[in-house]
Amino acid sequence: MDTVLDLLLETDTASGRLATTAAIVVLSLAVGSLAGRILASRVDDAYARYHVRNLARYVMWVVALIAIAIVWRAFAGRAGIVLGLAAAGIAFAMQEVVGAVAGWFNIISGRIYRVGDRVQVGGVQGDVIDITPLRTKLLEIGSTSDDAIWVKGRQFTGRIVSVSNKATFVEPVFNFSAFEFIWEELTLEISGASDWHEAERIMREEAAAVSRLDGAHEAVEEMARRYPLPRTEIEPRVYVQATPRAMRLSARFVVPVRRARSVKDELARRIDSRFAEAGIEIATEALDVRISTDERS
């Protein structure tokens, strides 16, 4: 027993270092496995237990490699160089992590958004469900401009998207909940044979019916107390634009940010019903086909 112990403690000879290295490997395997089981037994989630066991093994292997390097005097006379290279390597490898943590401070201190806000960050739109020092988790909503998303309205897709907090430094962040209301527009083209003045009146009345002016006025006043806002027009309007084949009418109105799609759907249905009663036709794309015969043939 004393001979074995002496051999393990003897690091001046190759045989002693080999014996010590073997002992470190065996001890690391045993301690890593035992620590993984103990830590995993305190976690309820199966996936978390899997990651905890692996983390325990990885930590023990790192400790074992450092111990083996010390036994074989890999750092002898070069400790400063090794530490400098290690620090440079860690700094390079961790630059994304450092940027993410800095982004977390940016989010918290700058009040860019908080849990529950509807935002667009890193090219993803959704409701913020969690903010950690490294990433923000969003419950994704649909988009009319992104063909990769099958939901074309601002409603949940069911996917949870994680975005690095570093994105708040390098990309614009849109917070839909800072005001809690957004301006929506519904654009229709009225055929030349219809009374576009009557169409304008109908669209203005229906836009006023679905607008949420009381809440929007309060939100604007609250925003004006925080920021030097210019005069903001909230009342519904209908803008008219002449095109070569029709009159284009755009109804602009204010709605709560999370009800924009349903309100716009309701407005479109009500306007269509009233247009039908008034005999107003919505312009549609038409194909003009002309057939000519060549009398000389």
Secondary structure, 3 states (H helix, E strand, C coil): CHHHHHHHHCCCCHHHHHHHHHHHHHHHHHHHHHHHHHHHCCCCCHHHHHHHHHHHHHHHHHHHHHHHHHHCCCCCCCHHHHHHHHHHHHHHHCHHHHHHHHHHHHHHHHCCCCCCCEEEECCEEEEEEEECCCEEEEEEECCCCCCCCCCCCCCEEEEEEEEECCHHHHCCCEECCCCCEEEEEEEEEEECCCCHHHHHHHHHHHHHHHCCHHHHHHHHHHHHHHCCCCCCCCCCEEEEEECCCEEEEEEEEEEEHHHHHHHHHHHHHHHHHHHHHHCCCECCCCCCCCCCCCCCC
